[in-house]
Amino acid sequence: MRLGLIADIHGNLPALDAVLAEVEREGVDRVVCLGDISIGPQPVETLERVRSLDCPMILGNWDAWLVEGMPELANGHLGEVLGDLCSWAGERLSSEQRDLLLGFAPALELDLPDGEQLLAFHGSPRSFEDAIFATTPDDELEEMLDGRQALVHVGGHTHFQLVRRLGESVVVNPGSIGLPFRRALPGVMEVAPWAEYGLLGFEDGRVSIELRRAPFDLDALLTALRESGMPHAEWWAARWTSRSPAVS
């Protein structure tokens, strides 16, 4: 059994298509989408592309906020930018597409071979705003998992790829397809010009984990961005070329 893990697409259709082409060549049995599909320059296109996969879809923070409104995340210019982006992307979606987003599962258990289970979520089973990092203490991570038990826990949200142990379980983040962070500095995020995803394999009682990077057509994204009518388009484009605050 092989699973493809995708997360944090952020309205980036060229990156999504590049990853799905690789996943198809790998012959996976199923794709699992871990949320945050449509906040970005191609909100409708990315949502419909993921919908066509007929795969399990997890509710991300931006999936919910596109429909329900964004909470106050930041003051000043950054808060204004994020609010404008959220409003613009949400307005592009039909009422049926908005209902689809809210129908995503906050967390989902999937059966694995040998009676094992995979638990999928966005931030954590407790909250889609939780952030699990390599440096998160085990006791805090256990609180985020909210007593849920699984052989493999998979989530997104941080835009950083991750594999770490927790007791006899493993925690995996496939990274971000549409807005992967190259590195983090205090108050600063740089976006990498590739798309990230993961592959999980289960065979003869063994688990294999692959974290991958896929090249994609960045020029096609920037062209689509500038033609989309999205507010703050140049601010978004600069995520790939400057050290500036980014969304999560």
Summary of the structure (lengths in Angstrom):
residues: 248
radius of gyration: 17.1
end to end distance: 30.9
largest distance: 54.1
contacts: 865
relative contact order: 0.19
helix: 34%
strand: 25%
